[in-house]
Amino acid sequence: MEQAFWIPALATAVIAAGVDARTRRIPNWLSVPSMVAGLVAAGMRSGSDGLWQSLLSVGIAVLFFGMQCWMGSMGMGDLKLGCALGAWIAPEAMVFALMVAAMAAGLHAVVYSLLRYPSGSIPYGPAMAAGVIVSMFAHWR
């Protein structure tokens, strides 16, 4: 994957993390245009192969977040953000980012419970941003 494709993914992830941490929502104005731009950029840069790789990463995000959204344990904003990030990064980097994000979210939940914050939602955007950042360093070429 090209290094330039990490820049929009990082920008999307960091902005979403800040908004999600503050409002507990990830806005459509961020996720949807980023996903469309990532798909278009992948198609323009690498043709149909790039588009299929990008769609595969989006599919990985849908598989990872879809069931959790359907069960109500995660919001659709998290799913759309995952799809937007997947549109920009390669499938293997996406899987790695999602694993790191899950670990970061678990750590975040433990810290919340130790500090005895009131029970409620824990924003997943910051965990996804951590996953993308770690994945970028792990897959930088």
DSSP file (Angstrom, degrees, kcal/mol; ACC not computed):
  #  RESIDUE AA STRUCTURE BP1 BP2  ACC     N-H-->O    O-->H-N    N-H-->O    O-->H-N    TCO  KAPPA ALPHA  PHI   PSI    X-CA   Y-CA   Z-CA
    1    1 A M              0   0    0      0, 0.0   140,-0.3     0, 0.0     2,-0.1   0.000 360.0 360.0 360.0 145.1    0.0    0.0    0.0
    2    2 A E    >   -     0   0    0      1,-0.1     3,-1.0   138,-0.1     4,-0.4  -0.432 360.0-131.8 -74.7 143.8    1.2    3.5   -0.8
    3    3 A Q  G >> S+     0   0    0      1,-0.3     3,-1.5     2,-0.2     4,-0.6   0.841 104.3  64.3 -63.8 -33.1    2.4    5.7    2.0
    4    4 A A  G >4 S+     0   0    0      1,-0.3     3,-0.6     2,-0.2    -1,-0.3   0.769  92.2  64.4 -64.1 -24.0    0.2    8.6    0.8
    5    5 A F  G <> S+     0   0    0     -3,-1.0     4,-1.0     1,-0.2    -1,-0.3   0.703  92.2  63.8 -73.5 -17.7   -2.9    6.5    1.5
    6    6 A W  H <> S+     0   0    0     -3,-1.5     4,-3.0    -4,-0.4     5,-0.2   0.824  90.3  67.8 -72.1 -29.8   -2.1    6.5    5.2
    7    7 A I  H <X S+     0   0    0     -4,-0.6     4,-2.6    -3,-0.6     5,-0.2   0.940 103.7  39.7 -61.5 -52.2   -2.5   10.3    5.5
    8    8 A P  H  > S+     0   0    0      0, 0.0     4,-2.6     0, 0.0    -1,-0.2   0.879 115.8  53.3 -65.8 -33.5   -6.2   10.5    4.9
    9    9 A A  H  X S+     0   0    0     -4,-1.0     4,-2.5     2,-0.2    -2,-0.2   0.933 111.9  44.8 -63.7 -44.6   -6.8    7.4    7.0
   10   10 A L  H  X S+     0   0    0     -4,-3.0     4,-2.8     2,-0.2     5,-0.3   0.915 113.1  50.5 -64.8 -43.0   -4.9    9.0    9.9
   11   11 A A  H  X S+     0   0    0     -4,-2.6     4,-2.3    -5,-0.2     5,-0.3   0.934 112.9  46.2 -61.4 -45.5   -6.7   12.3    9.5
   12   12 A T  H  X S+     0   0    0     -4,-2.6     4,-2.5     1,-0.2    -1,-0.2   0.928 114.7  47.5 -61.6 -45.5  -10.1   10.6    9.5
   13   13 A A  H  X S+     0   0    0     -4,-2.5     4,-2.3    -5,-0.2   116,-0.3   0.907 113.5  46.3 -64.8 -43.3   -9.2    8.5   12.5
   14   14 A V  H  X S+     0   0    0     -4,-2.8     4,-2.1     2,-0.2    -1,-0.2   0.911 114.4  46.6 -69.8 -41.9   -7.8   11.3   14.6
   15   15 A I  H  X S+     0   0    0     -4,-2.3     4,-2.5    -5,-0.3     5,-0.2   0.938 114.1  48.7 -64.0 -45.0  -10.7   13.7   13.9
   16   16 A A  H  X S+     0   0    0     -4,-2.5     4,-3.1    -5,-0.3     5,-0.3   0.889 108.7  54.1 -62.1 -39.1  -13.2   10.9   14.6
   17   17 A A  H  X S+     0   0    0     -4,-2.3     4,-2.4   108,-0.3    -1,-0.2   0.925 110.6  46.0 -61.4 -44.4  -11.4   10.0   17.8
   18   18 A G  H  X S+     0   0    0     -4,-2.1     4,-1.6     2,-0.2    -2,-0.2   0.928 116.2  43.9 -64.3 -45.5  -11.6   13.6   19.0
   19   19 A V  H  X S+     0   0    0     -4,-2.5     4,-3.2     1,-0.2     6,-0.5   0.923 115.5  48.5 -66.2 -43.8  -15.3   14.0   18.1
   20   20 A D  H  X S+     0   0    0     -4,-3.1     4,-2.1     1,-0.2    -2,-0.2   0.891 109.9  51.6 -65.4 -39.8  -16.2   10.6   19.5
   21   21 A A  H  < S+     0   0    0     -4,-2.4    -1,-0.2    -5,-0.3    -2,-0.2   0.861 118.9  37.7 -64.2 -34.6  -14.4   11.2   22.8
   22   22 A R  H  < S+     0   0    0     -4,-1.6    -2,-0.2    -5,-0.2    -1,-0.2   0.881 135.5  16.2 -84.6 -40.2  -16.2   14.5   23.2
   23   23 A T  H  < S-     0   0    0     -4,-3.2    -3,-0.2     2,-0.3    -2,-0.2   0.552  88.7-126.0-114.1 -11.0  -19.7   13.8   21.9
   24   24 A R  S  < S+     0   0    0     -4,-2.1     2,-0.3    -5,-0.5    -4,-0.2   0.757  80.8  99.5  63.9  26.6  -19.9    9.9   21.8
   25   25 A R        -     0   0    0     -6,-0.5    -2,-0.3    -9,-0.1    -1,-0.2  -0.992  63.3-149.1-139.6 146.1  -20.9   10.2   18.1
   26   26 A I        -     0   0    0     -2,-0.3    54,-0.1    -3,-0.1   -10,-0.1  -0.969  32.5-130.0-114.4 115.7  -19.0    9.8   14.9
   27   27 A P    >>  -     0   0    0      0, 0.0     4,-1.8     0, 0.0     3,-1.2  -0.296   5.0-135.3 -74.1 147.5  -20.6   12.1   12.3
   28   28 A N  H 3> S+     0   0    0      1,-0.2     4,-1.8     2,-0.2    -2,-0.0   0.820 102.2  70.2 -64.1 -31.8  -21.6   11.0    8.8
   29   29 A W  H 34 S+     0   0    0      1,-0.2    -1,-0.2     2,-0.2     5,-0.0   0.700 108.4  36.9 -62.6 -16.3  -20.0   14.2    7.3
   30   30 A L  H <> S+     0   0    0     -3,-1.2     4,-1.2     3,-0.1    -2,-0.2   0.854 120.9  40.2 -97.0 -49.3  -16.6   12.6    8.2
   31   31 A S  H  X S+     0   0    0     -4,-1.8     4,-2.3     2,-0.2     5,-0.2   0.926 112.2  49.4 -71.7 -48.1  -17.1    8.9    7.6
   32   32 A V  H  X S+     0   0    0     -4,-1.8     4,-2.4     1,-0.2     5,-0.2   0.940 113.2  43.5 -66.5 -49.7  -19.1    8.8    4.4
   33   33 A P  H  > S+     0   0    0      0, 0.0     4,-2.7     0, 0.0    -1,-0.2   0.883 114.0  53.1 -62.7 -34.7  -17.0   11.2    2.2
   34   34 A S  H  X S+     0   0    0     -4,-1.2     4,-2.3     2,-0.2    -2,-0.2   0.910 109.8  47.7 -65.2 -40.8  -13.8    9.6    3.5
   35   35 A M  H  X S+     0   0    0     -4,-2.3     4,-2.3     2,-0.2     5,-0.2   0.938 113.8  46.4 -65.4 -46.2  -15.0    6.1    2.5
   36   36 A V  H  X S+     0   0    0     -4,-2.4     4,-2.5     1,-0.2     5,-0.2   0.926 113.4  49.2 -62.0 -44.8  -16.1    7.3   -1.0
   37   37 A A  H  X S+     0   0    0     -4,-2.7     4,-2.9    -5,-0.2    -1,-0.2   0.891 110.3  51.4 -62.6 -39.6  -12.8    9.2   -1.5
   38   38 A G  H  X S+     0   0    0     -4,-2.3     4,-2.3     2,-0.2    -1,-0.2   0.907 111.2  46.9 -64.4 -41.9  -10.8    6.1   -0.4
   39   39 A L  H  X S+     0   0    0     -4,-2.3     4,-2.1     2,-0.2    -2,-0.2   0.925 115.2  46.0 -65.2 -44.4  -12.7    3.9   -2.8
   40   40 A V  H  X S+     0   0    0     -4,-2.5     4,-2.7     2,-0.2     5,-0.2   0.925 113.2  49.4 -64.1 -44.8  -12.3    6.4   -5.7
   41   41 A A  H  X S+     0   0    0     -4,-2.9     4,-2.5     1,-0.2     5,-0.2   0.905 111.2  49.3 -62.6 -41.8   -8.6    6.9   -4.9
   42   42 A A  H  X S+     0   0    0     -4,-2.3     4,-2.4    -5,-0.2     9,-0.3   0.906 113.3  47.1 -64.2 -40.9   -7.9    3.2   -4.8
   43   43 A G  H  X S+     0   0    0     -4,-2.1     4,-1.4     7,-0.3    -2,-0.2   0.891 114.7  45.9 -67.3 -39.9   -9.6    2.7   -8.1
   44   44 A M  H  < S+     0   0    0     -4,-2.7    -2,-0.2     2,-0.2    -1,-0.2   0.880 117.6  43.3 -70.7 -37.0   -7.8    5.6   -9.7
   45   45 A R  H  < S+     0   0    0     -4,-2.5    -2,-0.2    -5,-0.2    -3,-0.2   0.905 134.1  12.4 -76.6 -42.8   -4.4    4.6   -8.4
   46   46 A S  H >X S-     0   0    0     -4,-2.4     4,-1.0     1,-0.3     3,-0.7   0.235  94.4-134.1-125.3  13.6   -4.5    0.8   -9.0
   47   47 A G  H 3X  -     0   0    0     -4,-1.4     4,-2.0     1,-0.2    -1,-0.3  -0.299  68.8 -21.0  69.2-151.0   -7.5    0.2  -11.2
   48   48 A S  H 3> S+     0   0    0      1,-0.2     4,-2.5     2,-0.2    -1,-0.2   0.824 137.1  58.3 -66.8 -31.0   -9.9   -2.6  -10.5
   49   49 A D  H <> S+     0   0    0     -3,-0.7     4,-2.2     2,-0.2    -1,-0.2   0.929 108.1  46.1 -62.9 -44.1   -7.3   -4.5   -8.3
   50   50 A G  H  X S+     0   0    0     -4,-1.0     4,-2.3    -8,-0.2    -7,-0.3   0.892 112.1  51.1 -64.4 -40.1   -7.0   -1.5   -6.0
   51   51 A L  H  X S+     0   0    0     -4,-2.0     4,-2.7    -9,-0.3    -2,-0.2   0.918 110.3  48.9 -64.7 -42.5  -10.8   -1.0   -5.9
   52   52 A W  H  X S+     0   0    0     -4,-2.5     4,-2.2     2,-0.2    -2,-0.2   0.889 110.7  50.7 -65.0 -38.4  -11.3   -4.7   -5.0
   53   53 A Q  H  X S+     0   0    0     -4,-2.2     4,-2.0     2,-0.2    -1,-0.2   0.915 112.2  47.5 -63.1 -42.0   -8.6   -4.5   -2.3
   54   54 A S  H  X S+     0   0    0     -4,-2.3     4,-2.1     1,-0.2    -2,-0.2   0.915 112.0  49.2 -65.4 -43.2  -10.3   -1.4   -0.8
   55   55 A L  H  X S+     0   0    0     -4,-2.7     4,-2.4     1,-0.2    -1,-0.2   0.851 107.8  55.5 -65.4 -33.6  -13.7   -3.1   -1.0
   56   56 A L  H  X S+     0   0    0     -4,-2.2     4,-2.1     2,-0.2    -1,-0.2   0.917 107.6  48.6 -63.7 -42.8  -12.2   -6.1    0.8
   57   57 A S  H  X S+     0   0    0     -4,-2.0     4,-1.9    29,-0.2    -2,-0.2   0.889 110.6  50.8 -64.1 -38.9  -11.0   -3.9    3.6
   58   58 A V  H  X S+     0   0    0     -4,-2.1     4,-2.2    28,-0.3    -2,-0.2   0.915 109.5  51.6 -62.8 -42.2  -14.5   -2.3    3.9
   59   59 A G  H  X S+     0   0    0     -4,-2.4     4,-2.5     1,-0.2    -2,-0.2   0.869 105.7  54.5 -62.3 -37.3  -16.0   -5.8    4.0
   60   60 A I  H  X S+     0   0    0     -4,-2.1     4,-2.4     2,-0.2    -1,-0.2   0.912 108.6  49.2 -62.1 -42.0  -13.6   -6.8    6.8
   61   61 A A  H  X S+     0   0    0     -4,-1.9     4,-2.9     2,-0.2     5,-0.4   0.904 109.8  51.1 -63.9 -40.8  -14.9   -3.7    8.8
   62   62 A V  H  X S+     0   0    0     -4,-2.2     4,-2.6     1,-0.2     5,-0.3   0.918 111.9  47.1 -63.1 -42.8  -18.5   -4.8    8.1
   63   63 A L  H  X S+     0   0    0     -4,-2.5     4,-0.6     2,-0.2    -2,-0.2   0.906 115.8  45.5 -63.5 -41.2  -17.8   -8.3    9.4
   64   64 A F  H  < S+     0   0    0     -4,-2.4     4,-0.3    -5,-0.2    -2,-0.2   0.915 128.7  23.1 -69.6 -44.3  -16.0   -7.0   12.4
   65   65 A F  H  X S+     0   0    0     -4,-2.9     4,-2.4    -5,-0.2     5,-0.2   0.704 104.0  80.2 -97.8 -22.2  -18.5   -4.3   13.4
   66   66 A G  H  X S+     0   0    0     -4,-2.6     4,-2.6    -5,-0.4     5,-0.2   0.903  95.2  44.1 -57.5 -49.4  -21.7   -5.5   11.8
   67   67 A M  H  X S+     0   0    0     -4,-0.6     4,-2.2    -5,-0.3    -1,-0.2   0.892 113.1  52.5 -64.5 -38.9  -22.7   -8.1   14.4
   68   68 A Q  H  >>S+     0   0    0     -4,-0.3     5,-1.8     2,-0.2     6,-1.0   0.885 111.5  46.5 -65.5 -37.4  -21.9   -5.7   17.2
   69   69 A C  H ><5S+     0   0    0     -4,-2.4     3,-0.8     4,-0.2    -2,-0.2   0.919 110.9  52.1 -68.1 -42.8  -24.1   -3.0   15.7
   70   70 A W  H 3<5S+     0   0    0     -4,-2.6    -2,-0.2     1,-0.3    -1,-0.2   0.872 110.8  47.9 -61.5 -36.9  -26.9   -5.5   15.1
   71   71 A M  H 3<5S-     0   0    0     -4,-2.2    -1,-0.3    -5,-0.2    -2,-0.2   0.608 114.7-118.6 -79.9 -12.2  -26.7   -6.5   18.8
   72   72 A G  T <<5S+     0   0    0     -3,-0.8    -3,-0.2    -4,-0.7    -2,-0.1   0.555  84.1 114.0  89.0   8.2  -26.7   -2.9   19.9
   73   73 A S  S   <S+     0   0    0     -5,-1.8     2,-0.3    -6,-0.2    -4,-0.2   0.539  80.4  32.5 -88.5  -5.0  -23.3   -3.0   21.6
   74   74 A M  S    S-     0   0    0     -6,-1.0    -2,-0.3    -5,-0.1     2,-0.1  -0.992  84.1-115.8-147.9 149.0  -21.8   -0.6   19.1
   75   75 A G    >>  -     0   0    0     -2,-0.3     4,-1.2     1,-0.1     3,-0.7  -0.434  24.1-116.3 -86.9 161.4  -23.2    2.3   17.1
   76   76 A M  H 3> S+     0   0    0      1,-0.2     4,-2.7     2,-0.2     5,-0.2   0.749 112.1  67.6 -66.7 -23.8  -23.5    2.6   13.4
   77   77 A G  H 3> S+     0   0    0      1,-0.2     4,-2.4     2,-0.2    -1,-0.2   0.891  98.8  51.1 -62.5 -37.9  -21.0    5.5   13.5
   78   78 A D  H <> S+     0   0    0     -3,-0.7     4,-2.5     2,-0.2    -1,-0.2   0.902 110.3  49.3 -64.8 -40.6  -18.3    3.1   14.5
   79   79 A L  H  X S+     0   0    0     -4,-1.2     4,-2.3     2,-0.2    -2,-0.2   0.937 112.2  47.1 -62.7 -47.3  -19.2    0.8   11.6
   80   80 A K  H  X S+     0   0    0     -4,-2.7     4,-2.3     1,-0.2    -2,-0.2   0.873 111.8  50.7 -65.6 -36.1  -19.1    3.6    9.1
   81   81 A L  H  X S+     0   0    0     -4,-2.4     4,-2.7     2,-0.2     5,-0.2   0.928 109.1  51.4 -65.5 -43.5  -15.8    4.9   10.5
   82   82 A G  H  X S+     0   0    0     -4,-2.5     4,-2.4     1,-0.2    -2,-0.2   0.902 111.0  48.3 -58.4 -40.9  -14.4    1.3   10.2
   83   83 A C  H  X S+     0   0    0     -4,-2.3     4,-1.8     2,-0.2    -1,-0.2   0.898 110.4  51.3 -66.0 -40.2  -15.6    1.2    6.6
   84   84 A A  H  X S+     0   0    0     -4,-2.3     4,-0.7     2,-0.2    -2,-0.2   0.922 112.8  45.0 -63.1 -43.6  -14.0    4.7    5.9
   85   85 A L  H >X S+     0   0    0     -4,-2.7     4,-1.5     1,-0.2     3,-1.0   0.898 110.5  54.9 -67.3 -39.0  -10.7    3.6    7.3
   86   86 A G  H 3< S+     0   0    0     -4,-2.4   -28,-0.3     1,-0.3   -29,-0.2   0.827  98.6  62.7 -62.9 -32.0  -10.9    0.3    5.4
   87   87 A A  H 3< S+     0   0    0     -4,-1.8    -1,-0.3     1,-0.2   -45,-0.2   0.778 110.7  39.6 -63.9 -25.0  -11.3    2.2    2.1
   88   88 A W  H << S+     0   0    0     -3,-1.0     2,-0.3    -4,-0.7    -2,-0.2   0.743 110.4  58.4 -96.9 -26.5   -7.9    3.7    2.6
   89   89 A I  S  < S-     0   0    0     -4,-1.5   -32,-0.1   -35,-0.1     5,-0.1  -0.764  85.9 -98.7-115.3 156.1   -5.8    0.9    4.0
   90   90 A A     >  -     0   0    0     -2,-0.3     4,-2.4     1,-0.1     3,-0.2  -0.205  37.1-109.8 -66.0 154.9   -4.9   -2.6    2.7
   91   91 A P  H  > S+     0   0    0      0, 0.0     4,-2.4     0, 0.0     5,-0.2   0.887 117.9  48.8 -55.9 -43.5   -6.8   -5.6    4.0
   92   92 A E  H  > S+     0   0    0      1,-0.2     4,-1.8     2,-0.2     5,-0.1   0.875 113.0  48.0 -66.8 -35.0   -3.9   -7.0    6.1
   93   93 A A  H  > S+     0   0    0      2,-0.2     4,-2.6    -3,-0.2    -1,-0.2   0.842 110.1  53.9 -70.2 -33.3   -3.3   -3.6    7.6
   94   94 A M  H  X S+     0   0    0     -4,-2.4     4,-2.5     2,-0.2    -2,-0.2   0.928 107.8  48.3 -66.2 -45.7   -7.1   -3.4    8.4
   95   95 A V  H  X S+     0   0    0     -4,-2.4     4,-2.0     1,-0.2    -2,-0.2   0.926 113.8  47.7 -59.7 -44.5   -7.1   -6.7   10.2
   96   96 A F  H  X S+     0   0    0     -4,-1.8     4,-2.4     1,-0.2    -2,-0.2   0.920 111.3  50.5 -62.3 -44.8   -4.1   -5.6   12.2
   97   97 A A  H  X S+     0   0    0     -4,-2.6     4,-2.6     1,-0.2    -1,-0.2   0.892 109.8  50.4 -61.8 -40.2   -5.6   -2.2   13.0
   98   98 A L  H  X S+     0   0    0     -4,-2.5     4,-2.2     2,-0.2    -1,-0.2   0.869 109.6  50.6 -68.2 -35.7   -8.9   -3.8   14.2
   99   99 A M  H  X S+     0   0    0     -4,-2.0     4,-2.0     2,-0.2    -2,-0.2   0.935 112.9  45.4 -66.2 -44.7   -7.0   -6.2   16.5
  100  100 A V  H  X S+     0   0    0     -4,-2.4     4,-2.7     1,-0.2    -2,-0.2   0.904 111.7  53.2 -63.9 -40.7   -5.0   -3.3   18.0
  101  101 A A  H  X S+     0   0    0     -4,-2.6     4,-2.6     1,-0.2    -1,-0.2   0.899 107.2  51.5 -61.6 -40.8   -8.2   -1.3   18.3
  102  102 A A  H  X S+     0   0    0     -4,-2.2     4,-2.0     2,-0.2    -1,-0.2   0.908 112.0  46.6 -63.4 -41.1  -10.0   -4.1   20.2
  103  103 A M  H  X S+     0   0    0     -4,-2.0     4,-2.3     2,-0.2    -2,-0.2   0.913 112.8  49.5 -66.3 -41.6   -7.0   -4.4   22.6
  104  104 A A  H  X S+     0   0    0     -4,-2.7     4,-2.4     1,-0.2    -2,-0.2   0.893 110.6  50.2 -64.5 -39.4   -7.0   -0.6   23.1
  105  105 A A  H  X S+     0   0    0     -4,-2.6     4,-2.4     2,-0.2    -1,-0.2   0.888 109.5  51.4 -66.5 -38.3  -10.8   -0.6   23.7
  106  106 A G  H  X S+     0   0    0     -4,-2.0     4,-2.1     2,-0.2    -2,-0.2   0.920 111.3  46.9 -63.1 -43.5  -10.4   -3.3   26.3
  107  107 A L  H  X S+     0   0    0     -4,-2.3     4,-2.4     1,-0.2    -2,-0.2   0.902 111.0  52.7 -62.9 -41.2   -7.7   -1.4   28.1
  108  108 A H  H  X S+     0   0    0     -4,-2.4     4,-2.5     1,-0.2    -2,-0.2   0.900 108.7  50.0 -60.6 -42.1   -9.9    1.7   27.9
  109  109 A A  H  X S+     0   0    0     -4,-2.4     4,-2.3     2,-0.2    -1,-0.2   0.885 109.6  50.7 -65.4 -39.3  -12.7   -0.2   29.5
  110  110 A V  H  X S+     0   0    0     -4,-2.1     4,-2.5     2,-0.2    -2,-0.2   0.926 111.1  48.1 -64.3 -44.1  -10.5   -1.5   32.3
  111  111 A V  H  X S+     0   0    0     -4,-2.4     4,-2.3     1,-0.2    -2,-0.2   0.923 110.6  52.1 -62.5 -43.8   -9.3    2.0   33.1
  112  112 A Y  H  <>S+     0   0    0     -4,-2.5     5,-2.2     1,-0.2     4,-0.2   0.923 112.5  45.0 -56.8 -45.1  -12.9    3.4   33.0
  113  113 A S  H ><5S+     0   0    0     -4,-2.3     3,-0.8     1,-0.2    -1,-0.2   0.872 111.8  51.5 -71.5 -35.2  -13.9    0.7   35.5
  114  114 A L  H 3<5S+     0   0    0     -4,-2.5    -1,-0.2     1,-0.2    -2,-0.2   0.864 110.8  48.1 -67.5 -34.9  -10.9    1.2   37.8
  115  115 A L  T 3<5S-     0   0    0     -4,-2.3    -1,-0.2    -5,-0.2    -2,-0.2   0.449 112.2-126.5 -83.9   0.4  -11.6    4.9   37.9
  116  116 A R  T < 5 +     0   0    0     -3,-0.8    -3,-0.2    -4,-0.2    -2,-0.1   0.857  41.8 174.8  57.4  42.2  -15.2    4.1   38.7
  117  117 A Y      < -     0   0    0     -5,-2.2    -1,-0.2    -6,-0.2     3,-0.1  -0.448  45.4 -87.1 -68.0 151.7  -16.7    6.2   35.9
  118  118 A P        -     0   0    0      0, 0.0    -1,-0.1     0, 0.0    -2,-0.0  -0.311  53.3 -98.6 -59.8 144.4  -20.4    5.8   35.7
  119  119 A S  S    S+     0   0    0     -3,-0.1     2,-0.3    -6,-0.0     3,-0.0  -0.315  75.7  98.7 -64.7 149.2  -21.4    2.9   33.5
  120  120 A G  S    S-     0   0    0     -3,-0.1     2,-0.1     0, 0.0    -3,-0.0  -0.978  72.1 -20.7 162.0-162.5  -22.3    3.8   30.0
  121  121 A S        -     0   0    0     -2,-0.3   -47,-0.0     1,-0.0   -48,-0.0  -0.412  46.1-151.5 -76.4 146.7  -20.8    3.9   26.6
  122  122 A I        -     0   0    0     -2,-0.1     2,-0.1   -98,-0.0   -13,-0.1  -0.979  28.8-114.0-113.6 126.2  -17.1    4.0   26.0
  123  123 A P        -     0   0    0      0, 0.0     4,-0.3     0, 0.0  -102,-0.1  -0.385  23.6-167.1 -65.2 133.4  -16.1    5.8   22.8
  124  124 A Y  S  > S+     0   0    0      1,-0.1     4,-2.3     2,-0.1     5,-0.2   0.606  72.0  83.5 -94.5 -14.8  -14.5    3.4   20.2
  125  125 A G  H  > S+     0   0    0      1,-0.2     4,-2.4     2,-0.2  -108,-0.3   0.909  89.3  50.1 -56.4 -46.8  -13.2    6.1   18.0
  126  126 A P  H  > S+     0   0    0      0, 0.0     4,-2.2     0, 0.0    -1,-0.2   0.874 110.0  51.6 -61.6 -34.5  -10.0    6.7   20.0
  127  127 A A  H  > S+     0   0    0     -4,-0.3     4,-2.2     2,-0.2    -2,-0.2   0.903 109.7  49.3 -67.1 -40.0   -9.3    2.9   20.0
  128  128 A M  H  X S+     0   0    0     -4,-2.3     4,-2.4     2,-0.2    -1,-0.2   0.890 109.2  52.4 -66.1 -37.4   -9.7    2.8   16.2
  129  129 A A  H  X S+     0   0    0     -4,-2.4     4,-2.4  -116,-0.3    -2,-0.2   0.923 109.3  49.5 -62.7 -42.6   -7.3    5.8   15.9
  130  130 A A  H  X S+     0   0    0     -4,-2.2     4,-2.6     1,-0.2     5,-0.3   0.908 110.4  51.6 -61.0 -41.1   -4.8    3.9   18.0
  131  131 A G  H  X S+     0   0    0     -4,-2.2     4,-2.4     1,-0.2    -2,-0.2   0.907 110.8  46.7 -62.4 -42.9   -5.3    0.8   15.8
  132  132 A V  H  X S+     0   0    0     -4,-2.4     4,-2.4     2,-0.2    -1,-0.2   0.903 112.6  50.1 -67.3 -40.8   -4.7    2.8   12.6
  133  133 A I  H  X S+     0   0    0     -4,-2.4     4,-1.9     2,-0.2    -2,-0.2   0.945 114.2  43.3 -63.9 -48.0   -1.6    4.5   14.0
  134  134 A V  H  X S+     0   0    0     -4,-2.6     4,-2.1     1,-0.2    -2,-0.2   0.909 114.3  51.5 -63.9 -41.5    0.0    1.3   15.2
  135  135 A S  H  X S+     0   0    0     -4,-2.4     4,-2.2    -5,-0.3    -1,-0.2   0.886 105.9  55.8 -63.5 -38.3   -0.9   -0.5   11.9
  136  136 A M  H  X S+     0   0    0     -4,-2.4     4,-0.8     1,-0.2    -1,-0.2   0.944 110.4  43.8 -59.5 -47.4    0.7    2.4   10.0
  137  137 A F  H  < S+     0   0    0     -4,-1.9     3,-0.3     1,-0.2    -1,-0.2   0.857 114.8  49.9 -67.5 -32.8    4.0    1.9   11.7
  138  138 A A  H  < S+     0   0    0     -4,-2.1    -1,-0.2     1,-0.2    -2,-0.2   0.803 121.3  33.2 -73.9 -28.9    3.8   -1.9   11.4
  139  139 A H  H  < S+     0   0    0     -4,-2.2    -1,-0.2    -5,-0.2    -2,-0.2   0.268  81.3 134.0-112.8  10.6    3.0   -1.8    7.7
  140  140 A W     <        0   0    0     -4,-0.8  -138,-0.1    -3,-0.3    -3,-0.0  -0.423 360.0 360.0 -65.7 129.4    4.9    1.3    6.5
  141  141 A R              0   0    0   -140,-0.3    -1,-0.2    -2,-0.2  -139,-0.1   0.346 360.0 360.0-127.7 360.0    6.9    0.5    3.3
